[in-house]
Amino acid sequence: MIASTVKNLFSSKASTVNTVIVIVAIVLAFVYPLMVSAPLISVGFVALLYAMRNFTWNIAGGFAGALSLAHVGAFGIGAFSVAVLTWGQGWNIWISIVVGIVISAVLGAAVSVVMSRFGVNAFFFAVGTLAVSMALAGIAASWSVTGAINGLQNRTSEEGLLHLQWFTDPKPLYYVALIMLVLIVIATAYMMKRTRLGRSLPFIREDPQMAASMGINVTRNLAWTMAISMGLTAIPGSLMVQYTHFASFDSVLTLAVGISMVMGAFIGGATTLAGPIVAGILIAALEEWLRSFQVTGSNISSITQIVYALLVILLIRFGAAGLVPLWNGLLQRLFREGSRYSSSTLEAAETEPSSPRKEDASA
Amino acid sequence: MSFLMQVLSTGVLQGMIYALIGIGLYLVFSVMRIVNFAHGFFVLIGMYGLLWAAPDTFTGFVLITIVVALAAAAFGWVVERAIIEPTLNKPGHAQLVITIALGIVMQYTAQILFPEPYQTIQNPWPFESFNIGGVTISSARLAAGVISLLLTLGVAWLVYKTRFGSLMRACSQSIDGAIHMGINYPRIYRSTFALGAGLAAIAGALLIPFQPVSPHFGLDLTVKAFIVVVIGGTASIWGTMVAGLLLGLAEALGSVFLSGSMTTAVIYTLFLLVILLRPQGLIARKAVKI
């Protein structure tokens, strides 16, 4: 099985190029902290977190087509489980992270089962999951355990891997995030290629009714996917507050987090494995680049959000599925390969059939 | 007793504004089958337009409101033509994501242009407040509620009694049928979207005298408009009106017993419960597809 997978990676010129890019990127990601200064390592860490949360959102949002905003809740649960249990109660942080994952996963499955009563309608799914996150934010903002409106501060002083905290050196936290991201990506790629659950997801995304009539249990598979996706989204939440040492309802439970996950996945290419990661890293780089101009801090995030959103509008308006699908199309054009469906390392599922764009007759 | 009356009247007046905002979303949703996530941000156009112009006379207020509403409608028309129309035939949630992105662009543009949060304008109405049987209502609230009600009734008249309204309803009932009858549906779509945007901007202009504005307010209003439309059901405009009043009342009553953020949490939870317990009221129209 491994041999055939490796052979697949080099089956065509396009996939060879992509495989080489992926290998170079992974190597670069591992040596990056050794080459740059400490502030830039922190930028790299934030980029990894963006990539991770885009990616985990994309498991449900891109592969299964469940446009969920409940992931904001998952991100916040991950953040607050560390803040409440570790900072407040003195639990070990790894236990807190696992608690966050479990709570988020259960919430994800519950939300999905509940929302399936709408017959998996994207509009109501988005609105209902939005309500879940807003309700959670309202609770966090008024509950004393979660710090109400003031938020919670990290006052612990232990250092080391066991406590996931290093005060002077940003490298270890970077590597923790990188290794987690790699593990999540490998596990997801395996799920999408080799398991019945993973292989049913593009089918569910394209046509839930057809999928159901082919014997796929759409409700159950979506619930599992939402559980996996939201459970994993708790991890970047935990890491984020462990990095900022601060958690409050308006720093981790805002819709801006959810929207950046959605936008990131769409910019990169929501049907691909690599897309959300590429977009996350690009956005972090864009933020850092803007910082080099003479603009105030709040305007930086405003401008990045606007650029983000304009990119999405342009991509959707001109019928592109994202940066990574565009890149793959470019490679295929370069090497003149006939089929868009030749196995590529980066594509987890088939991209959408490239139907000719239907323009309105009267336009 | 008069305290309760005070709360109820505030709630009803606020609810009428929610109904007006919800009507715009409802029209776009039912005619074009598009959930416009940017709808609340069209309200922001009205609020920031008035804030920027800062009228000091009543006539100025009325004139600027009209100008801002027309500008918002024109903007809505352009948006529909430029980015929504080409995505109408796209599968999946293309329109959903594109309107979210549009909302983000509008929110952060407002953030950059008006960095000072929570501003408001002085009361433009020629009278201060009314006191009827121990109930005090500020003139801005009263005027906003009454004008919202009149506008909502005007929209209902437009939809149910005019030729344009019948064209809208035709597109809503069956877009294929409308095309076969020779209805120029892109024009109806653009007009509907522009109408929704204009109504939202008027609601914003009515809100700004007593509601301090900040950029994230647009998203709140979008969500509230969603709540109104979903609870009201897609069958008729009247459901949307009643749902608007309910939301206003629930908010006013909630603010008496709970803290502000808890009220929000309770309202969202109630909203979820309504979705769960009455799903048939929500998807009465099967044609609403993904």
Chai-1 contact restraints between the chains, C-beta under 6 A:
chainA,res_idxA,chainB,res_idxB,connection_type,confidence,min_distance_angstrom,max_distance_angstrom,comment,restraint_id
A,L67,B,H93,contact,1.0,0.0,6.0,A-B,restraint_1
A,R117,B,P279,contact,1.0,0.0,6.0,A-B,restraint_2
A,N121,B,I290,contact,1.0,0.0,6.0,A-B,restraint_3
A,A122,B,H93,contact,1.0,0.0,6.0,A-B,restraint_4
A,A122,B,I290,contact,1.0,0.0,6.0,A-B,restraint_5
A,F123,B,V35,contact,1.0,0.0,6.0,A-B,restraint_6
A,V127,B,F226,contact,1.0,0.0,6.0,A-B,restraint_7
A,G128,B,I275,contact,1.0,0.0,6.0,A-B,restraint_8
A,A131,B,Y268,contact,1.0,0.0,6.0,A-B,restraint_9
A,A131,B,F271,contact,1.0,0.0,6.0,A-B,restraint_10
A,A131,B,L272,contact,1.0,0.0,6.0,A-B,restraint_11
A,M134,B,Y268,contact,1.0,0.0,6.0,A-B,restraint_12
A,A135,B,A265,contact,1.0,0.0,6.0,A-B,restraint_13
A,A135,B,Y268,contact,1.0,0.0,6.0,A-B,restraint_14
A,A135,B,T269,contact,1.0,0.0,6.0,A-B,restraint_15
A,G138,B,S261,contact,1.0,0.0,6.0,A-B,restraint_16
A,G138,B,T264,contact,1.0,0.0,6.0,A-B,restraint_17
A,G138,B,A265,contact,1.0,0.0,6.0,A-B,restraint_18
A,I139,B,A265,contact,1.0,0.0,6.0,A-B,restraint_19
A,A141,B,S261,contact,1.0,0.0,6.0,A-B,restraint_20
A,S142,B,S259,contact,1.0,0.0,6.0,A-B,restraint_21
A,S142,B,S261,contact,1.0,0.0,6.0,A-B,restraint_22
A,S142,B,M262,contact,1.0,0.0,6.0,A-B,restraint_23
A,L255,B,L219,contact,1.0,0.0,6.0,A-B,restraint_24
A,F266,B,V97,contact,1.0,0.0,6.0,A-B,restraint_25
A,N299,B,I112,contact,1.0,0.0,6.0,A-B,restraint_26
A,S302,B,Y108,contact,1.0,0.0,6.0,A-B,restraint_27
A,S302,B,Q111,contact,1.0,0.0,6.0,A-B,restraint_28
A,S302,B,I112,contact,1.0,0.0,6.0,A-B,restraint_29
A,Q305,B,I104,contact,1.0,0.0,6.0,A-B,restraint_30
A,Q305,B,Y108,contact,1.0,0.0,6.0,A-B,restraint_31
A,I306,B,V105,contact,1.0,0.0,6.0,A-B,restraint_32
A,I306,B,Y108,contact,1.0,0.0,6.0,A-B,restraint_33
A,A309,B,A101,contact,1.0,0.0,6.0,A-B,restraint_34
A,A309,B,I104,contact,1.0,0.0,6.0,A-B,restraint_35
A,A309,B,V105,contact,1.0,0.0,6.0,A-B,restraint_36
A,V312,B,A101,contact,1.0,0.0,6.0,A-B,restraint_37
A,I313,B,I83,contact,1.0,0.0,6.0,A-B,restraint_38
A,I313,B,I98,contact,1.0,0.0,6.0,A-B,restraint_39
A,I313,B,A101,contact,1.0,0.0,6.0,A-B,restraint_40
A,I316,B,T87,contact,1.0,0.0,6.0,A-B,restraint_41
A,I316,B,A94,contact,1.0,0.0,6.0,A-B,restraint_42
A,I316,B,I98,contact,1.0,0.0,6.0,A-B,restraint_43
A,R317,B,I83,contact,1.0,0.0,6.0,A-B,restraint_44
A,R317,B,P86,contact,1.0,0.0,6.0,A-B,restraint_45
A,K358,B,N89,contact,1.0,0.0,6.0,A-B,restraint_46
A,D360,B,P186,contact,1.0,0.0,6.0,A-B,restraint_47
A,S362,B,P186,contact,1.0,0.0,6.0,A-B,restraint_48
